[in-house]
């Protein structure tokens, strides 16, 4: 049986592996939670956090860029589209697939520039 030697990404917006901190809060909840972005695309993010949230939850996110980048952060509103648990040493946490549902044009441009720099 022939198998392709290279798997092609079929997504409209390819994922770029990154490791950036983020802060988030569920809509209508003042408590801010920390997390990490594991990969990003123009359409959404893969994040890890210890906060348990249901699929469909809308969250305000603020991703913090490292020093040396022309901008400090970008913000968006995203919805949780999938969820999985993960283990980190003796801690149980969660991974979430987020889809952007609201992002300002200037923040979208920041994200695109950052992703282009990371993928080159």
N, CA, C and O atoms as a GROMACS GRO file, in nm:
protein
  480
    1UNK      N    1   0.083  -0.117   0.000
    1UNK     CA    2   0.000   0.000   0.000
    1UNK      C    3   0.088   0.124   0.000
    1UNK      O    4   0.183   0.134   0.078
    2UNK      N    5   0.058   0.218  -0.086
    2UNK     CA    6   0.135   0.342  -0.093
    2UNK      C    7   0.081   0.442   0.006
    2UNK      O    8  -0.040   0.465   0.016
    3UNK      N    9   0.175   0.502   0.080
    3UNK     CA   10   0.139   0.609   0.173
    3UNK      C   11   0.217   0.733   0.135
    3UNK      O   12   0.334   0.724   0.098
    4UNK      N   13   0.153   0.848   0.145
    4UNK     CA   14   0.229   0.969   0.115
    4UNK      C   15   0.338   0.989   0.219
    4UNK      O   16   0.317   0.964   0.338
    5UNK      N   17   0.454   1.034   0.174
    5UNK     CA   18   0.566   1.051   0.265
    5UNK      C   19   0.556   1.180   0.346
    5UNK      O   20   0.620   1.193   0.450
    6UNK      N   21   0.477   1.273   0.298
    6UNK     CA   22   0.462   1.400   0.368
    6UNK      C   23   0.313   1.429   0.385
    6UNK      O   24   0.237   1.424   0.288
    7UNK      N   25   0.273   1.457   0.508
    7UNK     CA   26   0.134   1.494   0.534
    7UNK      C   27   0.118   1.642   0.508
    7UNK      O   28   0.195   1.724   0.558
    8UNK      N   29   0.019   1.676   0.430
    8UNK     CA   30  -0.005   1.817   0.396
    8UNK      C   31  -0.113   1.873   0.488
    8UNK      O   32  -0.215   1.809   0.513
    9UNK      N   33  -0.088   1.993   0.536
    9UNK     CA   34  -0.186   2.064   0.618
    9UNK      C   35  -0.299   2.109   0.528
    9UNK      O   36  -0.276   2.177   0.428
   10UNK      N   37  -0.422   2.071   0.561
   10UNK     CA   38  -0.538   2.105   0.480
   10UNK      C   39  -0.616   2.223   0.535
   10UNK      O   40  -0.726   2.252   0.487
   11UNK      N   41  -0.564   2.290   0.633
   11UNK     CA   42  -0.633   2.403   0.691
   11UNK      C   43  -0.620   2.527   0.602
   11UNK      O   44  -0.522   2.544   0.530
   12UNK      N   45  -0.721   2.610   0.609
   12UNK     CA   46  -0.716   2.735   0.534
   12UNK      C   47  -0.610   2.828   0.592
   12UNK      O   48  -0.545   2.902   0.518
   13UNK      N   49  -0.593   2.825   0.724
   13UNK     CA   50  -0.492   2.905   0.792
   13UNK      C   51  -0.400   2.810   0.868
   13UNK      O   52  -0.440   2.757   0.972
   14UNK      N   53  -0.279   2.787   0.821
   14UNK     CA   54  -0.189   2.691   0.886
   14UNK      C   55  -0.151   2.734   1.026
   14UNK      O   56  -0.143   2.853   1.058
   15UNK      N   57  -0.128   2.635   1.110
   15UNK     CA   58  -0.087   2.658   1.247
   15UNK      C   59   0.062   2.686   1.253
   15UNK      O   60   0.140   2.630   1.176
   16UNK      N   61   0.100   2.775   1.345
   16UNK     CA   62   0.240   2.806   1.368
   16UNK      C   63   0.269   2.776   1.514
   16UNK      O   64   0.204   2.834   1.602
   17UNK      N   65   0.364   2.686   1.542
   17UNK     CA   66   0.396   2.658   1.683
   17UNK      C   67   0.460   2.779   1.749
   17UNK      O   68   0.556   2.836   1.697
   18UNK      N   69   0.407   2.817   1.864
   18UNK     CA   70   0.462   2.927   1.942
   18UNK      C   71   0.448   2.892   2.089
   18UNK      O   72   0.379   2.796   2.124
   19UNK      N   73   0.511   2.967   2.174
   19UNK     CA   74   0.498   2.949   2.318
   19UNK      C   75   0.492   3.087   2.381
   19UNK      O   76   0.595   3.146   2.414
   20UNK      N   77   0.370   3.139   2.397
   20UNK     CA   78   0.351   3.273   2.450
   20UNK      C   79   0.252   3.270   2.566
   20UNK      O   80   0.157   3.192   2.565
   21UNK      N   81   0.274   3.354   2.666
   21UNK     CA   82   0.178   3.363   2.775
   21UNK      C   83   0.053   3.439   2.731
   21UNK      O   84   0.057   3.524   2.642
   22UNK      N   85  -0.059   3.406   2.795
   22UNK     CA   86  -0.180   3.481   2.772
   22UNK      C   87  -0.258   3.494   2.900
   22UNK      O   88  -0.243   3.414   2.993
   23UNK      N   89  -0.340   3.596   2.906
   23UNK     CA   90  -0.438   3.613   3.012
   23UNK      C   91  -0.574   3.606   2.946
   23UNK      O   92  -0.592   3.649   2.832
   24UNK      N   93  -0.670   3.550   3.018
   24UNK     CA   94  -0.805   3.538   2.964
   24UNK      C   95  -0.906   3.551   3.076
   24UNK      O   96  -0.875   3.533   3.194
   25UNK      N   97  -1.026   3.582   3.037
   25UNK     CA   98  -1.138   3.580   3.130
   25UNK      C   99  -1.263   3.541   3.053
   25UNK      O  100  -1.281   3.579   2.938
   26UNK      N  101  -1.348   3.464   3.120
   26UNK     CA  102  -1.474   3.428   3.059
   26UNK      C  103  -1.561   3.553   3.053
   26UNK      O  104  -1.560   3.636   3.145
   27UNK      N  105  -1.638   3.567   2.945
   27UNK     CA  106  -1.728   3.681   2.930
   27UNK      C  107  -1.821   3.684   3.052
   27UNK      O  108  -1.870   3.580   3.095
   28UNK      N  109  -1.844   3.801   3.106
   28UNK     CA  110  -1.930   3.824   3.222
   28UNK      C  111  -1.871   3.768   3.351
   28UNK      O  112  -1.944   3.741   3.446
   29UNK      N  113  -1.738   3.750   3.355
   29UNK     CA  114  -1.670   3.703   3.476
   29UNK      C  115  -1.544   3.788   3.492
   29UNK      O  116  -1.461   3.792   3.402
   30UNK      N  117  -1.530   3.857   3.605
   30UNK     CA  118  -1.416   3.948   3.620
   30UNK      C  119  -1.283   3.879   3.649
   30UNK      O  120  -1.178   3.943   3.640
   31UNK      N  121  -1.284   3.751   3.684
   31UNK     CA  122  -1.161   3.682   3.720
   31UNK      C  123  -1.076   3.650   3.598
   31UNK      O  124  -1.124   3.592   3.501
   32UNK      N  125  -0.949   3.690   3.605
   32UNK     CA  126  -0.855   3.666   3.496
   32UNK      C  127  -0.776   3.540   3.526
   32UNK      O  128  -0.735   3.517   3.640
   33UNK      N  129  -0.755   3.458   3.423
   33UNK     CA  130  -0.677   3.336   3.438
   33UNK      C  131  -0.556   3.338   3.346
   33UNK      O  132  -0.561   3.398   3.238
   34UNK      N  133  -0.447   3.273   3.388
   34UNK     CA  134  -0.329   3.265   3.302
   34UNK      C  135  -0.331   3.138   3.216
   34UNK      O  136  -0.401   3.042   3.246
   35UNK      N  137  -0.252   3.142   3.110
   35UNK     CA  138  -0.237   3.025   3.025
   35UNK      C  139  -0.122   3.045   2.930
   35UNK      O  140  -0.051   3.145   2.936
   36UNK      N  141  -0.103   2.948   2.841
   36UNK     CA  142   0.001   2.954   2.739
   36UNK      C  143  -0.059   2.921   2.603
   36UNK      O  144  -0.144   2.833   2.591
   37UNK      N  145  -0.012   2.992   2.501
   37UNK     CA  146  -0.050   2.961   2.364
   37UNK      C  147   0.053   2.862   2.310
   37UNK      O  148   0.173   2.888   2.315
   38UNK      N  149   0.006   2.749   2.257
   38UNK     CA  150   0.096   2.647   2.202
   38UNK      C  151   0.112   2.659   2.051
   38UNK      O  152   0.219   2.633   1.997
   39UNK      N  153   0.004   2.699   1.984
   39UNK     CA  154   0.014   2.729   1.842
   39UNK      C  155  -0.094   2.828   1.805
   39UNK      O  156  -0.193   2.845   1.877
   40UNK      N  157  -0.075   2.892   1.692
   40UNK     CA  158  -0.168   2.996   1.651
   40UNK      C  159  -0.185   2.994   1.500
   40UNK      O  160  -0.098   2.948   1.426
   41UNK      N  161  -0.298   3.044   1.458
   41UNK     CA  162  -0.324   3.068   1.316
   41UNK      C  163  -0.403   3.198   1.308
   41UNK      O  164  -0.436   3.257   1.411
   42UNK      N  165  -0.434   3.241   1.189
   42UNK     CA  166  -0.515   3.361   1.173
   42UNK      C  167  -0.658   3.338   1.219
   42UNK      O  168  -0.734   3.434   1.237
   43UNK      N  169  -0.698   3.212   1.237
   43UNK     CA  170  -0.835   3.180   1.274
   43UNK      C  171  -0.852   3.148   1.422
   43UNK      O  172  -0.964   3.154   1.473
   44UNK      N  173  -0.743   3.114   1.492
   44UNK     CA  174  -0.759   3.077   1.632
   44UNK      C  175  -0.630   3.033   1.697
   44UNK      O  176  -0.521   3.048   1.641
   45UNK      N  177  -0.644   2.979   1.818
   45UNK     CA  178  -0.529   2.941   1.901
   45UNK      C  179  -0.550   2.804   1.964
   45UNK      O  180  -0.663   2.759   1.981
   46UNK      N  181  -0.440   2.740   1.998
   46UNK     CA  182  -0.440   2.624   2.086
   46UNK      C  183  -0.376   2.672   2.215
   46UNK      O  184  -0.261   2.717   2.214
   47UNK      N  185  -0.450   2.662   2.327
   47UNK     CA  186  -0.397   2.709   2.455
   47UNK      C  187  -0.398   2.598   2.559
   47UNK      O  188  -0.469   2.498   2.546
   48UNK      N  189  -0.317   2.618   2.664
   48UNK     CA  190  -0.317   2.532   2.782
   48UNK      C  191  -0.341   2.618   2.904
   48UNK      O  192  -0.289   2.730   2.914
   49UNK      N  193  -0.419   2.566   2.998
   49UNK     CA  194  -0.444   2.635   3.124
   49UNK      C  195  -0.494   2.533   3.226
   49UNK      O  196  -0.528   2.420   3.191
   50UNK      N  197  -0.497   2.574   3.351
   50UNK     CA  198  -0.551   2.488   3.456
   50UNK      C  199  -0.699   2.512   3.479
   50UNK      O  200  -0.762   2.440   3.557
   51UNK      N  201  -0.757   2.612   3.413
   51UNK     CA  202  -0.898   2.648   3.431
   51UNK      C  203  -0.987   2.556   3.350
   51UNK      O  204  -0.965   2.537   3.230
   52UNK      N  205  -1.086   2.497   3.416
   52UNK     CA  206  -1.183   2.410   3.350
   52UNK      C  207  -1.299   2.494   3.298
   52UNK      O  208  -1.367   2.561   3.376
   53UNK      N  209  -1.321   2.492   3.167
   53UNK     CA  210  -1.429   2.568   3.104
   53UNK      C  211  -1.500   2.479   3.003
   53UNK      O  212  -1.437   2.394   2.941
   54UNK      N  213  -1.630   2.497   2.987
   54UNK     CA  214  -1.703   2.414   2.890
   54UNK      C  215  -1.684   2.459   2.746
   54UNK      O  216  -1.656   2.576   2.719
   55UNK      N  217  -1.702   2.366   2.654
   55UNK     CA  218  -1.702   2.397   2.511
   55UNK      C  219  -1.814   2.497   2.485
   55UNK      O  220  -1.922   2.486   2.542
   56UNK      N  221  -1.787   2.593   2.399
   56UNK     CA  222  -1.885   2.697   2.367
   56UNK      C  223  -1.866   2.825   2.446
   56UNK      O  224  -1.924   2.928   2.412
   57UNK      N  225  -1.784   2.820   2.552
   57UNK     CA  226  -1.758   2.938   2.632
   57UNK      C  227  -1.686   3.043   2.549
   57UNK      O  228  -1.595   3.012   2.473
   58UNK      N  229  -1.729   3.167   2.564
   58UNK     CA  230  -1.661   3.279   2.499
   58UNK      C  231  -1.568   3.344   2.600
   58UNK      O  232  -1.606   3.369   2.715
   59UNK      N  233  -1.446   3.370   2.556
   59UNK     CA  234  -1.347   3.430   2.646
   59UNK      C  235  -1.278   3.549   2.580
   59UNK      O  236  -1.254   3.551   2.460
   60UNK      N  237  -1.247   3.648   2.663
   60UNK     CA  238  -1.162   3.759   2.621
   60UNK      C  239  -1.019   3.713   2.642
   60UNK      O  240  -0.984   3.662   2.749
   61UNK      N  241  -0.934   3.729   2.540
   61UNK     CA  242  -0.795   3.688   2.553
   61UNK      C  243  -0.702   3.805   2.526
   61UNK      O  244  -0.732   3.896   2.450
   62UNK      N  245  -0.588   3.798   2.592
   62UNK     CA  246  -0.481   3.895   2.570
   62UNK      C  247  -0.352   3.814   2.562
   62UNK      O  248  -0.306   3.760   2.663
   63UNK      N  249  -0.294   3.805   2.442
   63UNK     CA  250  -0.169   3.732   2.421
   63UNK      C  251  -0.055   3.831   2.435
   63UNK      O  252  -0.057   3.939   2.375
   64UNK      N  253   0.045   3.793   2.513
   64UNK     CA  254   0.158   3.881   2.540
   64UNK      C  255   0.276   3.842   2.452
   64UNK      O  256   0.322   3.727   2.456
   65UNK      N  257   0.326   3.937   2.372
   65UNK     CA  258   0.439   3.910   2.284
   65UNK      C  259   0.570   3.931   2.359
   65UNK      O  260   0.575   4.007   2.455
   66UNK      N  261   0.677   3.863   2.316
   66UNK     CA  262   0.807   3.878   2.382
   66UNK      C  263   0.871   4.013   2.352
   66UNK      O  264   0.832   4.082   2.257
   67UNK      N  265   0.969   4.049   2.433
   67UNK     CA  266   1.044   4.172   2.407
   67UNK      C  267   1.112   4.159   2.272
   67UNK      O  268   1.150   4.050   2.230
   68UNK      N  269   1.127   4.270   2.205
   68UNK     CA  270   1.189   4.270   2.073
   68UNK      C  271   1.087   4.270   1.960
   68UNK      O  272   1.123   4.293   1.845
   69UNK      N  273   0.960   4.243   1.993
   69UNK     CA  274   0.855   4.249   1.893
   69UNK      C  275   0.801   4.392   1.895
   69UNK      O  276   0.798   4.455   2.001
   70UNK      N  277   0.759   4.442   1.782
   70UNK     CA  278   0.719   4.582   1.768
   70UNK      C  279   0.595   4.619   1.851
   70UNK      O  280   0.568   4.737   1.870
   71UNK      N  281   0.521   4.521   1.900
   71UNK     CA  282   0.402   4.549   1.979
   71UNK      C  283   0.401   4.458   2.102
   71UNK      O  284   0.466   4.354   2.102
   72UNK      N  285   0.328   4.497   2.204
   72UNK     CA  286   0.331   4.426   2.332
   72UNK      C  287   0.232   4.310   2.339
   72UNK      O  288   0.260   4.209   2.402
   73UNK      N  289   0.116   4.324   2.275
   73UNK     CA  290   0.013   4.221   2.289
   73UNK      C  291  -0.090   4.234   2.178
   73UNK      O  292  -0.089   4.328   2.099
   74UNK      N  293  -0.180   4.137   2.175
   74UNK     CA  294  -0.300   4.153   2.094
   74UNK      C  295  -0.417   4.094   2.172
   74UNK      O  296  -0.400   4.006   2.256
   75UNK      N  297  -0.535   4.145   2.142
   75UNK     CA  298  -0.656   4.104   2.212
   75UNK      C  299  -0.760   4.054   2.113
   75UNK      O  300  -0.764   4.095   1.997
   76UNK      N  301  -0.844   3.965   2.163
   76UNK     CA  302  -0.953   3.913   2.081
   76UNK      C  303  -1.057   3.849   2.172
   76UNK      O  304  -1.032   3.825   2.290
   77UNK      N  305  -1.171   3.822   2.115
   77UNK     CA  306  -1.273   3.739   2.179
   77UNK      C  307  -1.275   3.609   2.101
   77UNK      O  308  -1.278   3.609   1.978
   78UNK      N  309  -1.272   3.498   2.174
   78UNK     CA  310  -1.268   3.367   2.109
   78UNK      C  311  -1.370   3.274   2.175
   78UNK      O  312  -1.413   3.297   2.288
   79UNK      N  313  -1.408   3.170   2.102
   79UNK     CA  314  -1.497   3.068   2.154
   79UNK      C  315  -1.420   2.937   2.163
   79UNK      O  316  -1.338   2.906   2.077
   80UNK      N  317  -1.447   2.861   2.268
   80UNK     CA  318  -1.386   2.729   2.284
   80UNK      C  319  -1.461   2.632   2.192
   80UNK      O  320  -1.582   2.614   2.207
   81UNK      N  321  -1.388   2.570   2.098
   81UNK     CA  322  -1.452   2.478   2.004
   81UNK      C  323  -1.420   2.332   2.035
   81UNK      O  324  -1.493   2.243   1.993
   82UNK      N  325  -1.312   2.308   2.109
   82UNK     CA  326  -1.285   2.173   2.158
   82UNK      C  327  -1.201   2.182   2.284
   82UNK      O  328  -1.139   2.285   2.313
   83UNK      N  329  -1.200   2.072   2.359
   83UNK     CA  330  -1.135   2.068   2.490
   83UNK      C  331  -1.076   1.930   2.511
   83UNK      O  332  -1.132   1.830   2.468
   84UNK      N  333  -0.962   1.926   2.579
   84UNK     CA  334  -0.899   1.799   2.615
   84UNK      C  335  -0.824   1.820   2.746
   84UNK      O  336  -0.782   1.931   2.777
   85UNK      N  337  -0.806   1.715   2.822
   85UNK     CA  338  -0.725   1.725   2.943
   85UNK      C  339  -0.581   1.692   2.907
   85UNK      O  340  -0.554   1.622   2.810
   86UNK      N  341  -0.488   1.743   2.987
   86UNK     CA  342  -0.348   1.708   2.972
   86UNK      C  343  -0.285   1.702   3.110
   86UNK      O  344  -0.332   1.767   3.204
   87UNK      N  345  -0.180   1.625   3.122
   87UNK     CA  346  -0.109   1.612   3.248
   87UNK      C  347   0.027   1.679   3.234
   87UNK      O  348   0.098   1.660   3.136
   88UNK      N  349   0.061   1.757   3.334
   88UNK     CA  350   0.189   1.825   3.340
   88UNK      C  351   0.247   1.794   3.476
   88UNK      O  352   0.200   1.846   3.578
   89UNK      N  353   0.350   1.710   3.479
   89UNK     CA  354   0.407   1.658   3.603
   89UNK      C  355   0.292   1.601   3.685
   89UNK      O  356   0.228   1.506   3.640
   90UNK      N  357   0.263   1.654   3.804
   90UNK     CA  358   0.154   1.601   3.888
   90UNK      C  359   0.026   1.684   3.878
   90UNK      O  360  -0.063   1.669   3.961
   91UNK      N  361   0.017   1.772   3.778
   91UNK     CA  362  -0.097   1.861   3.765
   91UNK      C  363  -0.184   1.820   3.648
   91UNK      O  364  -0.135   1.778   3.544
   92UNK      N  365  -0.315   1.832   3.667
   92UNK     CA  366  -0.406   1.811   3.556
   92UNK      C  367  -0.450   1.947   3.504
   92UNK      O  368  -0.492   2.034   3.580
   93UNK      N  369  -0.441   1.964   3.374
   93UNK     CA  370  -0.481   2.089   3.312
   93UNK      C  371  -0.566   2.060   3.190
   93UNK      O  372  -0.613   1.948   3.169
   94UNK      N  373  -0.585   2.163   3.109
   94UNK     CA  374  -0.673   2.152   2.993
   94UNK      C  375  -0.609   2.219   2.872
   94UNK      O  376  -0.538   2.319   2.883
   95UNK      N  377  -0.637   2.161   2.757
   95UNK     CA  378  -0.602   2.224   2.630
   95UNK      C  379  -0.733   2.260   2.562
   95UNK      O  380  -0.831   2.186   2.567
   96UNK      N  381  -0.732   2.378   2.500
   96UNK     CA  382  -0.852   2.427   2.432
   96UNK      C  383  -0.818   2.473   2.292
   96UNK      O  384  -0.717   2.539   2.269
   97UNK      N  385  -0.903   2.436   2.198
   97UNK     CA  386  -0.899   2.492   2.065
   97UNK      C  387  -0.991   2.612   2.062
   97UNK      O  388  -1.110   2.599   2.089
   98UNK      N  389  -0.936   2.729   2.030
   98UNK     CA  390  -1.014   2.852   2.028
   98UNK      C  391  -1.031   2.902   1.886
   98UNK      O  392  -0.939   2.896   1.805
   99UNK      N  393  -1.150   2.951   1.857
   99UNK     CA  394  -1.179   3.015   1.728
   99UNK      C  395  -1.208   3.161   1.755
   99UNK      O  396  -1.293   3.194   1.838
  100UNK      N  397  -1.138   3.250   1.684
  100UNK     CA  398  -1.164   3.393   1.700
  100UNK      C  399  -1.304   3.425   1.652
  100UNK      O  400  -1.346   3.382   1.544
  101UNK      N  401  -1.377   3.501   1.733
  101UNK     CA  402  -1.510   3.546   1.690
  101UNK      C  403  -1.516   3.698   1.681
  101UNK      O  404  -1.607   3.753   1.619
  102UNK      N  405  -1.419   3.764   1.743
  102UNK     CA  406  -1.410   3.910   1.731
  102UNK      C  407  -1.266   3.952   1.754
  102UNK      O  408  -1.207   3.921   1.858
  103UNK      N  409  -1.209   4.022   1.657
  103UNK     CA  410  -1.073   4.072   1.669
  103UNK      C  411  -1.064   4.202   1.589
  103UNK      O  412  -1.106   4.208   1.473
  104UNK      N  413  -1.010   4.304   1.651
  104UNK     CA  414  -0.995   4.432   1.582
  104UNK      C  415  -0.897   4.418   1.466
  104UNK      O  416  -0.805   4.336   1.471
  105UNK      N  417  -0.916   4.497   1.362
  105UNK     CA  418  -0.827   4.491   1.246
  105UNK      C  419  -0.681   4.510   1.285
  105UNK      O  420  -0.594   4.437   1.236
  106UNK      N  421  -0.653   4.606   1.373
  106UNK     CA  422  -0.513   4.631   1.411
  106UNK      C  423  -0.454   4.512   1.486
  106UNK      O  424  -0.335   4.482   1.471
  107UNK      N  425  -0.534   4.442   1.568
  107UNK     CA  426  -0.484   4.324   1.637
  107UNK      C  427  -0.467   4.207   1.542
  107UNK      O  428  -0.375   4.126   1.558
  108UNK      N  429  -0.554   4.197   1.443
  108UNK     CA  430  -0.540   4.092   1.343
  108UNK      C  431  -0.413   4.112   1.261
  108UNK      O  432  -0.344   4.016   1.228
  109UNK      N  433  -0.382   4.236   1.230
  109UNK     CA  434  -0.258   4.267   1.158
  109UNK      C  435  -0.136   4.231   1.243
  109UNK      O  436  -0.040   4.174   1.191
  110UNK      N  437  -0.139   4.264   1.372
  110UNK     CA  438  -0.030   4.227   1.463
  110UNK      C  439  -0.008   4.075   1.461
  110UNK      O  440   0.105   4.028   1.451
  111UNK      N  441  -0.118   4.001   1.472
  111UNK     CA  442  -0.108   3.855   1.473
  111UNK      C  443  -0.051   3.803   1.342
  111UNK      O  444   0.038   3.718   1.344
  112UNK      N  445  -0.099   3.853   1.229
  112UNK     CA  446  -0.049   3.809   1.099
  112UNK      C  447   0.101   3.836   1.085
  112UNK      O  448   0.176   3.751   1.038
  113UNK      N  449   0.144   3.956   1.125
  113UNK     CA  450   0.287   3.989   1.117
  113UNK      C  451   0.370   3.896   1.205
  113UNK      O  452   0.475   3.848   1.163
  114UNK      N  453   0.324   3.872   1.326
  114UNK     CA  454   0.396   3.784   1.416
  114UNK      C  455   0.404   3.642   1.360
  114UNK      O  456   0.511   3.580   1.363
  115UNK      N  457   0.294   3.590   1.310
  115UNK     CA  458   0.292   3.454   1.255
  115UNK      C  459   0.383   3.443   1.132
  115UNK      O  460   0.454   3.344   1.117
  116UNK      N  461   0.382   3.544   1.047
  116UNK     CA  462   0.470   3.543   0.930
  116UNK      C  463   0.616   3.541   0.972
  116UNK      O  464   0.696   3.469   0.912
  117UNK      N  465   0.652   3.618   1.073
  117UNK     CA  466   0.790   3.620   1.123
  117UNK      C  467   0.829   3.486   1.184
  117UNK      O  468   0.942   3.441   1.168
  118UNK      N  469   0.736   3.422   1.255
  118UNK     CA  470   0.764   3.295   1.320
  118UNK      C  471   0.778   3.180   1.220
  118UNK      O  472   0.857   3.088   1.242
  119UNK      N  473   0.703   3.186   1.112
  119UNK     CA  474   0.707   3.076   1.015
  119UNK      C  475   0.824   3.089   0.917
  119UNK      O  476   0.855   2.993   0.846
  120UNK      N  477   0.888   3.204   0.912
  120UNK     CA  478   1.004   3.223   0.821
  120UNK      C  479   1.134   3.188   0.888
  120UNK      O  480   1.240   3.198   0.828
   0.00000   0.00000   0.00000
